[in-house]
Amino acid sequence: MKAAPALVFIALGASRRSGEDRAWSLALTPGTRLGAYELSATLGAGGMGEVYRARDAKLERDVAIKVLPLALASDAQRLARFEREVKLLASLDHPNIAHAYDFMENLKP
């Protein structure tokens, strides 16, 4: 039986320069690196973020990355909701549920 996919949660960080922040939430394309992860494809988007297929360069495995765009990451309530989602998923253990392997805040591509 195949294991559930690894899922990584990332909240994009703010720039100190005005005008750049919006571009970061829209500029995530294949080849973009977020920490040890290199994006390879967009999988979907919804009200709480965007999901990408990526490669974990350190552990040499494919992962799904859920990104909370900067516009939402700068909202304390949305960021707290995102973090609760990560913690809830990390507390579950079932072969048909993705495993949360990482949570990063204030990351800049």
N, CA, C and O atoms as CSV, one atom per row, in Angstrom:
chain,resi,resn,atom,element,x,y,z
A,1,MET,N,N,0.846,-1.179,0.000
A,1,MET,CA,C,0.000,0.000,0.000
A,1,MET,C,C,0.893,1.244,0.000
A,1,MET,O,O,1.861,1.326,0.756
A,2,LYS,N,N,0.557,2.193,-0.845
A,2,LYS,CA,C,1.334,3.425,-0.962
A,2,LYS,C,C,1.010,4.356,0.200
A,2,LYS,O,O,-0.149,4.503,0.587
A,3,ALA,N,N,2.038,4.978,0.745
A,3,ALA,CA,C,1.867,5.903,1.863
A,3,ALA,C,C,1.207,7.192,1.394
A,3,ALA,O,O,1.291,7.558,0.221
A,4,ALA,N,N,0.549,7.873,2.327
A,4,ALA,CA,C,-0.057,9.169,2.042
A,4,ALA,C,C,1.044,10.170,1.721
A,4,ALA,O,O,2.166,10.024,2.206
A,5,PRO,N,N,0.749,11.177,0.917
A,5,PRO,CA,C,1.782,12.146,0.538
A,5,PRO,C,C,2.238,13.009,1.709
A,5,PRO,O,O,1.509,13.215,2.679
A,6,ALA,N,N,3.458,13.503,1.588
A,6,ALA,CA,C,3.985,14.462,2.557
A,6,ALA,C,C,3.428,15.827,2.195
A,6,ALA,O,O,3.368,16.188,1.020
A,7,LEU,N,N,3.022,16.583,3.197
A,7,LEU,CA,C,2.455,17.902,2.966
A,7,LEU,C,C,3.238,18.912,3.784
A,7,LEU,O,O,3.482,18.700,4.972
A,8,VAL,N,N,3.628,20.000,3.159
A,8,VAL,CA,C,4.400,21.058,3.797
A,8,VAL,C,C,3.551,22.326,3.764
A,8,VAL,O,O,2.932,22.634,2.746
A,9,PHE,N,N,3.519,23.056,4.867
A,9,PHE,CA,C,2.748,24.294,4.951
A,9,PHE,C,C,3.704,25.473,5.043
A,9,PHE,O,O,4.625,25.468,5.859
A,10,ILE,N,N,3.487,26.486,4.206
A,10,ILE,CA,C,4.362,27.660,4.181
A,10,ILE,C,C,3.507,28.927,4.177
A,10,ILE,O,O,2.599,29.075,3.359
A,11,ALA,N,N,3.814,29.841,5.108
A,11,ALA,CA,C,3.185,31.162,5.122
A,11,ALA,C,C,4.221,32.140,4.589
A,11,ALA,O,O,5.282,32.312,5.190
A,12,LEU,N,N,3.923,32.776,3.471
A,12,LEU,CA,C,4.884,33.692,2.860
A,12,LEU,C,C,5.147,34.884,3.762
A,12,LEU,O,O,4.263,35.334,4.490
A,13,GLY,N,N,6.373,35.390,3.705
A,13,GLY,CA,C,6.793,36.490,4.561
A,13,GLY,C,C,6.700,37.832,3.884
A,13,GLY,O,O,6.626,37.932,2.660
A,14,ALA,N,N,6.705,38.847,4.692
A,14,ALA,CA,C,6.588,40.215,4.200
A,14,ALA,C,C,7.947,40.780,3.843
A,14,ALA,O,O,8.961,40.472,4.470
A,15,SER,N,N,7.940,41.596,2.841
A,15,SER,CA,C,9.146,42.329,2.449
A,15,SER,C,C,9.145,43.661,3.173
A,15,SER,O,O,8.089,44.162,3.558
A,16,ARG,N,N,10.296,44.221,3.356
A,16,ARG,CA,C,10.379,45.554,3.951
A,16,ARG,C,C,10.206,46.630,2.891
A,16,ARG,O,O,10.028,47.803,3.220
A,17,ARG,N,N,10.255,46.244,1.629
A,17,ARG,CA,C,10.091,47.207,0.537
A,17,ARG,C,C,8.650,47.165,0.042
A,17,ARG,O,O,8.130,46.089,-0.251
A,18,SER,N,N,8.011,48.301,-0.053
A,18,SER,CA,C,6.620,48.331,-0.492
A,18,SER,C,C,6.500,47.901,-1.944
A,18,SER,O,O,7.404,48.123,-2.749
A,19,GLY,N,N,5.375,47.284,-2.266
A,19,GLY,CA,C,5.109,46.886,-3.635
A,19,GLY,C,C,5.573,45.480,-3.973
A,19,GLY,O,O,5.036,44.875,-4.901
A,20,GLU,N,N,6.552,44.935,-3.252
A,20,GLU,CA,C,7.063,43.605,-3.571
A,20,GLU,C,C,6.148,42.501,-3.055
A,20,GLU,O,O,6.056,41.438,-3.669
A,21,ASP,N,N,5.476,42.738,-1.943
A,21,ASP,CA,C,4.720,41.688,-1.286
A,21,ASP,C,C,3.664,41.049,-2.185
A,21,ASP,O,O,3.545,39.824,-2.215
A,22,ARG,N,N,2.919,41.832,-2.894
A,22,ARG,CA,C,1.883,41.276,-3.762
A,22,ARG,C,C,2.473,40.421,-4.858
A,22,ARG,O,O,1.914,39.381,-5.205
A,23,ALA,N,N,3.590,40.845,-5.403
A,23,ALA,CA,C,4.221,40.083,-6.475
A,23,ALA,C,C,4.617,38.695,-5.990
A,23,ALA,O,O,4.508,37.727,-6.742
A,24,TRP,N,N,5.074,38.581,-4.751
A,24,TRP,CA,C,5.497,37.276,-4.251
A,24,TRP,C,C,4.338,36.300,-4.192
A,24,TRP,O,O,4.528,35.113,-4.458
A,25,SER,N,N,3.155,36.755,-3.855
A,25,SER,CA,C,2.035,35.829,-3.749
A,25,SER,C,C,1.565,35.362,-5.128
A,25,SER,O,O,0.812,34.392,-5.221
A,26,LEU,N,N,1.990,36.024,-6.186
A,26,LEU,CA,C,1.549,35.666,-7.526
A,26,LEU,C,C,2.670,35.091,-8.388
A,26,LEU,O,O,2.406,34.584,-9.479
A,27,ALA,N,N,3.903,35.161,-7.923
A,27,ALA,CA,C,5.052,34.800,-8.751
A,27,ALA,C,C,5.569,33.385,-8.497
A,27,ALA,O,O,6.707,33.083,-8.854
A,28,LEU,N,N,4.778,32.523,-7.902
A,28,LEU,CA,C,5.240,31.168,-7.634
A,28,LEU,C,C,4.996,30.308,-8.867
A,28,LEU,O,O,3.864,29.923,-9.161
A,29,THR,N,N,6.061,30.020,-9.569
A,29,THR,CA,C,5.996,29.250,-10.804
A,29,THR,C,C,6.942,28.059,-10.693
A,29,THR,O,O,7.795,28.032,-9.807
A,30,PRO,N,N,6.803,27.070,-11.583
A,30,PRO,CA,C,7.742,25.944,-11.557
A,30,PRO,C,C,9.186,26.449,-11.571
A,30,PRO,O,O,9.542,27.342,-12.340
A,31,GLY,N,N,10.000,25.861,-10.708
A,31,GLY,CA,C,11.385,26.277,-10.573
A,31,GLY,C,C,11.627,27.180,-9.381
A,31,GLY,O,O,12.766,27.322,-8.938
A,32,THR,N,N,10.556,27.806,-8.843
A,32,THR,CA,C,10.703,28.653,-7.664
A,32,THR,C,C,11.131,27.789,-6.484
A,32,THR,O,O,10.601,26.695,-6.288
A,33,ARG,N,N,12.088,28.277,-5.698
A,33,ARG,CA,C,12.547,27.551,-4.505
A,33,ARG,C,C,11.979,28.218,-3.260
A,33,ARG,O,O,12.035,29.438,-3.108
A,34,LEU,N,N,11.434,27.395,-2.376
A,34,LEU,CA,C,10.958,27.837,-1.069
A,34,LEU,C,C,11.709,26.985,-0.048
A,34,LEU,O,O,11.337,25.838,0.199
A,35,GLY,N,N,12.745,27.533,0.532
A,35,GLY,CA,C,13.578,26.746,1.437
A,35,GLY,C,C,14.217,25.605,0.666
A,35,GLY,O,O,14.853,25.828,-0.364
A,36,ALA,N,N,14.052,24.382,1.158
A,36,ALA,CA,C,14.633,23.195,0.512
A,36,ALA,C,C,13.742,22.641,-0.590
A,36,ALA,O,O,14.070,21.614,-1.185
A,37,TYR,N,N,12.628,23.294,-0.873
A,37,TYR,CA,C,11.638,22.762,-1.807
A,37,TYR,C,C,11.664,23.524,-3.127
A,37,TYR,O,O,11.711,24.754,-3.148
A,38,GLU,N,N,11.632,22.775,-4.231
A,38,GLU,CA,C,11.565,23.388,-5.554
A,38,GLU,C,C,10.216,23.048,-6.170
A,38,GLU,O,O,9.880,21.877,-6.345
A,39,LEU,N,N,9.441,24.088,-6.498
A,39,LEU,CA,C,8.110,23.883,-7.066
A,39,LEU,C,C,8.213,23.311,-8.473
A,39,LEU,O,O,9.066,23.717,-9.261
A,40,SER,N,N,7.324,22.352,-8.780
A,40,SER,CA,C,7.331,21.786,-10.128
A,40,SER,C,C,5.997,21.969,-10.848
A,40,SER,O,O,5.964,21.953,-12.078
A,41,ALA,N,N,4.901,22.142,-10.118
A,41,ALA,CA,C,3.592,22.332,-10.769
A,41,ALA,C,C,2.585,22.876,-9.766
A,41,ALA,O,O,2.694,22.638,-8.563
A,42,THR,N,N,1.611,23.605,-10.278
A,42,THR,CA,C,0.485,24.054,-9.458
A,42,THR,C,C,-0.548,22.945,-9.444
A,42,THR,O,O,-0.910,22.413,-10.494
A,43,LEU,N,N,-1.029,22.593,-8.247
A,43,LEU,CA,C,-2.050,21.557,-8.127
A,43,LEU,C,C,-3.442,22.134,-7.922
A,43,LEU,O,O,-4.430,21.525,-8.332
A,44,GLY,N,N,-3.532,23.302,-7.292
A,44,GLY,CA,C,-4.844,23.894,-7.068
A,44,GLY,C,C,-4.758,25.121,-6.189
A,44,GLY,O,O,-3.694,25.458,-5.670
A,45,ALA,N,N,-5.896,25.791,-6.026
A,45,ALA,CA,C,-5.972,26.985,-5.188
A,45,ALA,C,C,-7.360,27.074,-4.592
A,45,ALA,O,O,-8.337,26.606,-5.176
A,46,GLY,N,N,-7.431,27.684,-3.416
A,46,GLY,CA,C,-8.710,27.841,-2.748
A,46,GLY,C,C,-8.683,29.039,-1.824
A,46,GLY,O,O,-7.798,29.890,-1.917
A,47,GLY,N,N,-9.648,29.101,-0.940
A,47,GLY,CA,C,-9.796,30.243,-0.051
A,47,GLY,C,C,-8.686,30.400,0.968
A,47,GLY,O,O,-8.466,31.505,1.464
A,48,MET,N,N,-7.980,29.326,1.294
A,48,MET,CA,C,-6.923,29.409,2.302
A,48,MET,C,C,-5.537,29.158,1.725
A,48,MET,O,O,-4.610,28.865,2.480
A,49,GLY,N,N,-5.368,29.261,0.427
A,49,GLY,CA,C,-4.025,29.122,-0.101
A,49,GLY,C,C,-3.957,28.428,-1.440
A,49,GLY,O,O,-4.965,28.134,-2.082
A,50,GLU,N,N,-2.717,28.178,-1.834
A,50,GLU,CA,C,-2.425,27.542,-3.109
A,50,GLU,C,C,-1.621,26.291,-2.822
A,50,GLU,O,O,-0.821,26.269,-1.886
A,51,VAL,N,N,-1.824,25.235,-3.622
A,51,VAL,CA,C,-1.120,23.970,-3.406
A,51,VAL,C,C,-0.266,23.661,-4.631
A,51,VAL,O,O,-0.716,23.776,-5.771
A,52,TYR,N,N,0.974,23.266,-4.367
A,52,TYR,CA,C,1.946,22.995,-5.422
A,52,TYR,C,C,2.578,21.617,-5.229
A,52,TYR,O,O,2.708,21.136,-4.103
A,53,ARG,N,N,2.964,20.997,-6.328
A,53,ARG,CA,C,3.818,19.815,-6.278
A,53,ARG,C,C,5.242,20.354,-6.203
A,53,ARG,O,O,5.584,21.316,-6.890
A,54,ALA,N,N,6.072,19.727,-5.365
A,54,ALA,CA,C,7.447,20.192,-5.210
A,54,ALA,C,C,8.364,19.015,-4.909
A,54,ALA,O,O,7.916,17.904,-4.627
A,55,ARG,N,N,9.641,19.289,-4.975
A,55,ARG,CA,C,10.655,18.286,-4.669
A,55,ARG,C,C,11.449,18.769,-3.465
A,55,ARG,O,O,11.967,19.885,-3.455
A,56,ASP,N,N,11.540,17.911,-2.448
A,56,ASP,CA,C,12.348,18.189,-1.267
A,56,ASP,C,C,13.779,17.811,-1.615
A,56,ASP,O,O,14.100,16.627,-1.717
A,57,ALA,N,N,14.642,18.807,-1.799
A,57,ALA,CA,C,16.019,18.554,-2.227
A,57,ALA,C,C,16.837,17.849,-1.149
A,57,ALA,O,O,17.735,17.070,-1.471
A,58,LYS,N,N,16.546,18.107,0.111
A,58,LYS,CA,C,17.299,17.479,1.200
A,58,LYS,C,C,16.992,15.991,1.331
A,58,LYS,O,O,17.900,15.169,1.454
A,59,LEU,N,N,15.705,15.652,1.302
A,59,LEU,CA,C,15.302,14.261,1.518
A,59,LEU,C,C,15.002,13.521,0.217
A,59,LEU,O,O,14.648,12.342,0.234
A,60,GLU,N,N,15.146,14.219,-0.909
A,60,GLU,CA,C,14.938,13.634,-2.233
A,60,GLU,C,C,13.596,12.904,-2.346
A,60,GLU,O,O,13.535,11.717,-2.668
A,61,ARG,N,N,12.532,13.650,-2.071
A,61,ARG,CA,C,11.187,13.089,-2.200
A,61,ARG,C,C,10.240,14.170,-2.698
A,61,ARG,O,O,10.480,15.366,-2.535
A,62,ASP,N,N,9.153,13.706,-3.314
A,62,ASP,CA,C,8.121,14.628,-3.773
A,62,ASP,C,C,7.195,14.959,-2.614
A,62,ASP,O,O,6.890,14.108,-1.779
A,63,VAL,N,N,6.754,16.211,-2.579
A,63,VAL,CA,C,5.835,16.664,-1.540
A,63,VAL,C,C,4.786,17.570,-2.177
A,63,VAL,O,O,4.954,18.046,-3.300
A,64,ALA,N,N,3.719,17.796,-1.451
A,64,ALA,CA,C,2.741,18.826,-1.806
A,64,ALA,C,C,2.973,19.972,-0.834
A,64,ALA,O,O,3.166,19.753,0.362
A,65,ILE,N,N,2.954,21.179,-1.346
A,65,ILE,CA,C,3.174,22.355,-0.502
A,65,ILE,C,C,1.926,23.227,-0.550
A,65,ILE,O,O,1.465,23.618,-1.623
A,66,LYS,N,N,1.387,23.526,0.632
A,66,LYS,CA,C,0.272,24.459,0.715
A,66,LYS,C,C,0.845,25.800,1.161
A,66,LYS,O,O,1.460,25.900,2.223
A,67,VAL,N,N,0.638,26.824,0.345
A,67,VAL,CA,C,1.190,28.145,0.605
A,67,VAL,C,C,0.067,29.098,0.971
A,67,VAL,O,O,-0.930,29.213,0.257
A,68,LEU,N,N,0.244,29.772,2.087
A,68,LEU,CA,C,-0.673,30.833,2.477
A,68,LEU,C,C,-0.108,32.123,1.892
A,68,LEU,O,O,0.932,32.596,2.349
A,69,PRO,N,N,-0.773,32.706,0.886
A,69,PRO,CA,C,-0.245,33.918,0.247
A,69,PRO,C,C,-0.086,35.058,1.245
A,69,PRO,O,O,-0.759,35.100,2.274
A,70,LEU,N,N,0.799,35.963,0.928
A,70,LEU,CA,C,1.117,37.069,1.814
A,70,LEU,C,C,-0.118,37.863,2.226
A,70,LEU,O,O,-0.225,38.282,3.379
A,71,ALA,N,N,-1.037,38.072,1.317
A,71,ALA,CA,C,-2.245,38.838,1.640
A,71,ALA,C,C,-2.996,38.189,2.805
A,71,ALA,O,O,-3.615,38.892,3.604
A,72,LEU,N,N,-2.950,36.856,2.909
A,72,LEU,CA,C,-3.616,36.154,4.010
A,72,LEU,C,C,-2.669,35.968,5.190
A,72,LEU,O,O,-3.107,36.016,6.340
A,73,ALA,N,N,-1.381,35.756,4.931
A,73,ALA,CA,C,-0.416,35.528,6.005
A,73,ALA,C,C,-0.250,36.763,6.880
A,73,ALA,O,O,0.138,36.647,8.043
A,74,SER,N,N,-0.541,37.957,6.332
A,74,SER,CA,C,-0.422,39.156,7.156
A,74,SER,C,C,-1.640,39.386,8.042
A,74,SER,O,O,-1.647,40.308,8.857
A,75,ASP,N,N,-2.664,38.561,7.892
A,75,ASP,CA,C,-3.858,38.625,8.736
A,75,ASP,C,C,-3.672,37.617,9.876
A,75,ASP,O,O,-3.606,36.412,9.634
A,76,ALA,N,N,-3.587,38.108,11.108
A,76,ALA,CA,C,-3.297,37.255,12.270
A,76,ALA,C,C,-4.305,36.111,12.419
A,76,ALA,O,O,-3.919,34.997,12.771
A,77,GLN,N,N,-5.583,36.369,12.158
A,77,GLN,CA,C,-6.595,35.318,12.286
A,77,GLN,C,C,-6.417,34.233,11.222
A,77,GLN,O,O,-6.541,33.046,11.523
A,78,ARG,N,N,-6.132,34.627,9.999
A,78,ARG,CA,C,-5.913,33.643,8.925
A,78,ARG,C,C,-4.664,32.811,9.197
A,78,ARG,O,O,-4.656,31.597,8.988
A,79,LEU,N,N,-3.614,33.475,9.663
A,79,LEU,CA,C,-2.378,32.764,9.968
A,79,LEU,C,C,-2.604,31.769,11.102
A,79,LEU,O,O,-2.093,30.651,11.047
A,80,ALA,N,N,-3.357,32.154,12.122
A,80,ALA,CA,C,-3.664,31.241,13.235
A,80,ALA,C,C,-4.492,30.048,12.734
A,80,ALA,O,O,-4.266,28.915,13.160
A,81,ARG,N,N,-5.430,30.296,11.850
A,81,ARG,CA,C,-6.242,29.213,11.277
A,81,ARG,C,C,-5.365,28.250,10.473
A,81,ARG,O,O,-5.534,27.033,10.555
A,82,PHE,N,N,-4.447,28.791,9.711
A,82,PHE,CA,C,-3.513,27.996,8.914
A,82,PHE,C,C,-2.657,27.118,9.839
A,82,PHE,O,O,-2.458,25.933,9.570
A,83,GLU,N,N,-2.158,27.707,10.922
A,83,GLU,CA,C,-1.343,26.960,11.878
A,83,GLU,C,C,-2.163,25.874,12.577
A,83,GLU,O,O,-1.651,24.780,12.814
A,84,ARG,N,N,-3.419,26.156,12.908
A,84,ARG,CA,C,-4.289,25.123,13.503
A,84,ARG,C,C,-4.489,23.960,12.543
A,84,ARG,O,O,-4.502,22.800,12.954
A,85,GLU,N,N,-4.647,24.279,11.255
A,85,GLU,CA,C,-4.807,23.233,10.242
A,85,GLU,C,C,-3.573,22.327,10.209
A,85,GLU,O,O,-3.697,21.105,10.134
A,86,VAL,N,N,-2.392,22.931,10.266
A,86,VAL,CA,C,-1.145,22.159,10.254
A,86,VAL,C,C,-1.086,21.245,11.477
A,86,VAL,O,O,-0.809,20.052,11.352
A,87,LYS,N,N,-1.343,21.799,12.640
A,87,LYS,CA,C,-1.256,21.022,13.883
A,87,LYS,C,C,-2.280,19.893,13.904
A,87,LYS,O,O,-1.973,18.793,14.362
A,88,LEU,N,N,-3.485,20.150,13.419
A,88,LEU,CA,C,-4.505,19.105,13.376
A,88,LEU,C,C,-4.073,17.981,12.445
A,88,LEU,O,O,-4.169,16.807,12.801
A,89,LEU,N,N,-3.605,18.329,11.273
A,89,LEU,CA,C,-3.160,17.315,10.323
A,89,LEU,C,C,-1.980,16.524,10.885
A,89,LEU,O,O,-1.901,15.310,10.697
A,90,ALA,N,N,-1.066,17.203,11.572
A,90,ALA,CA,C,0.100,16.524,12.159
A,90,ALA,C,C,-0.310,15.555,13.264
A,90,ALA,O,O,0.411,14.599,13.548
A,91,SER,N,N,-1.459,15.793,13.888
A,91,SER,CA,C,-1.899,14.917,14.981
A,91,SER,C,C,-2.600,13.653,14.478
A,91,SER,O,O,-2.829,12.724,15.252
A,92,LEU,N,N,-2.940,13.613,13.191
A,92,LEU,CA,C,-3.644,12.465,12.626
A,92,LEU,C,C,-2.663,11.448,12.062
A,92,LEU,O,O,-1.605,11.809,11.546
A,93,ASP,N,N,-3.023,10.177,12.166
A,93,ASP,CA,C,-2.170,9.122,11.641
A,93,ASP,C,C,-3.049,8.074,10.962
A,93,ASP,O,O,-3.621,7.203,11.617
A,94,HIS,N,N,-3.145,8.176,9.645
A,94,HIS,CA,C,-3.955,7.245,8.864
A,94,HIS,C,C,-3.325,7.146,7.472
A,94,HIS,O,O,-2.874,8.158,6.935
A,95,PRO,N,N,-3.286,5.953,6.879
A,95,PRO,CA,C,-2.636,5.809,5.577
A,95,PRO,C,C,-3.295,6.600,4.449
A,95,PRO,O,O,-2.661,6.819,3.417
A,96,ASN,N,N,-4.531,7.030,4.609
A,96,ASN,CA,C,-5.219,7.784,3.556
A,96,ASN,C,C,-5.257,9.289,3.812
A,96,ASN,O,O,-5.937,10.026,3.098
A,97,ILE,N,N,-4.532,9.739,4.821
A,97,ILE,CA,C,-4.477,11.168,5.147
A,97,ILE,C,C,-3.037,11.629,5.001
A,97,ILE,O,O,-2.114,10.983,5.498
A,98,ALA,N,N,-2.851,12.750,4.319
A,98,ALA,CA,C,-1.501,13.298,4.126
A,98,ALA,C,C,-0.844,13.571,5.476
A,98,ALA,O,O,-1.520,13.866,6.461
A,99,HIS,N,N,0.463,13.470,5.506
A,99,HIS,CA,C,1.230,13.742,6.715
A,99,HIS,C,C,1.844,15.136,6.619
A,99,HIS,O,O,2.477,15.470,5.617
A,100,ALA,N,N,1.658,15.948,7.657
A,100,ALA,CA,C,2.281,17.275,7.692
A,100,ALA,C,C,3.715,17.107,8.167
A,100,ALA,O,O,3.951,16.620,9.272
A,101,TYR,N,N,4.678,17.508,7.336
A,101,TYR,CA,C,6.081,17.332,7.653
A,101,TYR,C,C,6.808,18.611,7.995
A,101,TYR,O,O,7.901,18.562,8.560
A,102,ASP,N,N,6.245,19.735,7.676
A,102,ASP,CA,C,6.973,20.976,7.919
A,102,ASP,C,C,5.990,22.130,7.943
A,102,ASP,O,O,4.936,22.076,7.310
A,103,PHE,N,N,6.342,23.177,8.681
A,103,PHE,CA,C,5.568,24.422,8.715
A,103,PHE,C,C,6.581,25.556,8.806
A,103,PHE,O,O,7.386,25.611,9.735
A,104,MET,N,N,6.532,26.443,7.849
A,104,MET,CA,C,7.467,27.567,7.821
A,104,MET,C,C,6.699,28.865,7.694
A,104,MET,O,O,5.739,28.960,6.929
A,105,GLU,N,N,7.123,29.861,8.446
A,105,GLU,CA,C,6.524,31.187,8.365
A,105,GLU,C,C,7.548,32.196,7.866
A,105,GLU,O,O,8.756,31.998,7.995
A,106,ASN,N,N,7.040,33.278,7.297
A,106,ASN,CA,C,7.877,34.391,6.846
A,106,ASN,C,C,8.932,33.969,5.849
A,106,ASN,O,O,10.034,34.519,5.830
A,107,LEU,N,N,8.600,32.993,5.018
A,107,LEU,CA,C,9.528,32.525,4.007
A,107,LEU,C,C,9.368,33.371,2.763
A,107,LEU,O,O,8.250,33.706,2.370
A,108,LYS,N,N,10.475,33.715,2.148
A,108,LYS,CA,C,10.459,34.540,0.937
A,108,LYS,C,C,11.065,33.752,-0.197
A,108,LYS,O,O,12.182,33.251,-0.067
A,109,PRO,N,N,10.351,33.623,-1.325
A,109,PRO,CA,C,10.905,32.901,-2.475
A,109,PRO,C,C,12.085,33.638,-3.068
A,109,PRO,O,O,12.676,33.174,-4.043
